[in-house]
Amino acid sequence: MIELLYEPAYRHVLFNHVPIIGLLMSCVVLLAGLAMRQVAVLRLALLMIAATAGASIPVAGFGDQAYPEIFGKLDGTGREWLDYHIYLADTWLPLLYLNSLLAIAAFIGGYWRRPFLIPMAAVVAVVTLPAIVMASWIGYAGGKIKHPEFRYENPPVFESSRRLP
């Protein structure tokens, strides 16, 4: 069982839900903290957002490592979905990286100047909501790679710079 952790594709599948589900739960905590104006809840939520959005960094790295091996095992439509999944990740992961950095900045800024905490947390919330949507969209395309039963349509046509022959 432990040898599976040495497989990048397995690590990617194991951890790819953290940025989506973790960010969603973190956003609920953040919005509750903003509504209640509770400093401790806001600080916890900002740390949760930093960690879960930041988890997209190793998830993307595992996916990049697994790409060549997985690409070779797929049918034509699976390859198209894999390339689309990577296209979306390359396009939208910087939003999650920004989200993590903003959460860290808001956490530190809130300690530095406590009156800044609520406005900075509100900015993080505004960035977190589209980050959840984009992370879900990336995951939606990823779910269709090896599961033809979930392929109700073909992937959109796009230009990929990473497509293997």
Secondary structure as UniProt FT lines:
FT   HELIX           2..6
FT   HELIX           8..15
FT   TURN            16..17
FT   HELIX           18..22
FT   HELIX           23..36
FT   HELIX           39..54
FT   HELIX           56..72
FT   HELIX           76..112
FT   HELIX           114..116
FT   HELIX           117..143
FT   HELIX           148..150
//
